[in-house]
Amino acid sequence: MVVIFNKLLKILFFQNNSSVNIIDESKLGKIIYNKKWIIIDLRPSAEFKTSHILLSTNLNIIKFKKRYHKYINKNQKILLVCRHGKQSPTLAKYLLNKGYNVSILKYGFQNPKLLESKWIIK
């Protein structure tokens, strides 16, 4: 099922863009403390305040779309996180076409394995 989901994401959103990665929660430990990465949580601030990934930055999707160039640069690796993994692929495609190095978190923040991990601040 996971393999089918990943293939479907790539077909729907990233047909010609092989540089977008879909990252699962097992890779977060290496990303969180790596200064080359920035984790952008696109969920509403009320949800972010309830729980979020350690060292992530909360920028709701509307604000981020309007001002992304103020928060990220093309030298950074960007991990986008949304609630269920449905909004971040569209934004990732947009940023990829602008020349950014973008990855998305598989299944989004509501991934049960992520919610049970040590990387979540509650």
C-alpha positions as CSV (number, residue, x, y, z in Angstrom):
1,M,0.0,0.0,0.0
2,V,2.8,2.4,0.9
3,V,4.6,1.7,-2.4
4,I,1.4,2.4,-4.3
5,F,0.8,5.6,-2.5
6,N,4.3,6.9,-3.2
7,K,4.0,6.0,-6.9
8,L,0.7,7.7,-7.1
9,L,2.1,10.9,-5.5
10,K,5.0,10.9,-8.0
11,I,2.6,10.3,-11.0
12,L,0.1,13.0,-9.9
13,F,2.5,15.7,-8.8
14,F,6.1,15.1,-9.8
15,Q,6.0,13.4,-13.3
16,N,9.0,15.3,-14.6
17,N,10.6,16.2,-11.3
18,S,12.8,13.4,-10.1
19,S,14.5,15.6,-7.4
20,V,11.5,15.7,-5.1
21,N,11.8,13.2,-2.2
22,I,9.1,11.7,-0.2
23,I,10.6,11.3,3.3
24,D,9.2,9.0,6.0
25,E,9.4,9.6,9.7
26,S,12.4,7.3,10.2
27,K,14.6,9.9,8.5
28,L,13.6,12.8,10.8
29,G,16.4,12.3,13.3
30,K,19.0,13.1,10.6
31,I,17.1,16.1,9.2
32,I,16.1,17.9,12.4
33,Y,19.6,18.6,13.6
34,N,21.1,19.2,10.1
35,K,21.6,22.9,9.5
36,K,21.2,22.4,5.8
37,W,17.5,21.5,6.4
38,I,14.5,23.6,7.3
39,I,11.2,21.9,8.3
40,I,8.2,24.0,7.5
41,D,4.9,23.0,9.2
42,L,2.1,24.2,7.0
43,R,-0.7,23.5,9.5
44,P,-2.7,26.2,11.2
45,S,-1.0,27.8,14.2
46,A,-3.5,26.3,16.7
47,E,-2.6,22.8,15.6
48,F,1.1,23.6,15.7
49,K,0.9,24.9,19.2
50,T,-0.8,21.6,20.3
51,S,2.0,19.4,18.9
52,H,4.7,19.7,16.3
53,I,8.0,18.3,15.0
54,L,11.0,19.4,17.1
55,L,12.7,22.5,15.6
56,S,10.1,22.9,12.9
57,T,8.8,26.4,11.8
58,N,5.1,27.0,11.6
59,L,4.0,29.0,8.5
60,N,0.5,28.4,7.5
61,I,0.2,27.5,3.8
62,I,-1.5,30.8,2.8
63,K,1.2,32.9,4.4
64,F,4.0,30.7,3.1
65,K,2.7,30.9,-0.5
66,K,2.7,34.7,-0.4
67,R,6.1,35.1,1.4
68,Y,8.1,31.9,0.9
69,H,11.1,33.8,-0.4
70,K,11.5,35.5,3.0
71,Y,11.7,32.2,4.9
72,I,13.8,29.9,2.6
73,N,16.6,30.1,0.2
74,K,17.8,27.9,-2.6
75,N,20.8,26.6,-0.7
76,Q,18.5,25.0,1.9
77,K,16.9,21.6,1.8
78,I,13.2,22.1,2.6
79,L,10.9,19.5,4.3
80,L,7.2,20.4,4.0
81,V,4.8,19.0,6.5
82,C,1.0,19.4,6.2
83,R,-1.8,17.6,8.1
84,H,-2.4,14.5,6.0
85,G,0.2,14.9,3.2
86,K,-2.3,16.2,0.7
87,Q,-1.4,19.9,0.5
88,S,2.4,19.7,0.6
89,P,2.8,17.9,-2.8
90,T,1.2,20.8,-4.6
91,L,3.4,23.4,-2.8
92,A,6.5,21.2,-3.3
93,K,5.9,21.1,-7.1
94,Y,5.5,24.9,-7.1
95,L,8.8,25.4,-5.2
96,L,10.6,22.8,-7.2
97,N,9.7,24.7,-10.4
98,K,11.2,27.8,-8.8
99,G,14.5,26.0,-8.2
100,Y,14.2,24.9,-4.6
101,N,15.3,21.6,-3.1
102,V,12.0,20.3,-1.7
103,S,10.9,17.1,0.1
104,I,7.6,16.2,1.6
105,L,6.8,14.2,4.7
106,K,5.0,11.0,3.8
107,Y,1.4,10.9,5.1
108,G,1.9,14.3,6.8
109,F,1.8,15.1,10.4
110,Q,-1.1,12.7,11.2
111,N,1.1,9.7,10.4
112,P,0.6,7.4,13.4
113,K,4.3,6.4,13.4
114,L,5.3,10.0,13.5
115,L,2.9,10.8,16.3
116,E,4.5,8.1,18.4
117,S,8.0,9.2,17.7
118,K,10.4,11.0,20.0
119,W,10.5,13.9,17.5
120,I,7.1,15.3,18.5
121,I,6.7,18.2,20.9
122,K,3.4,18.0,22.7
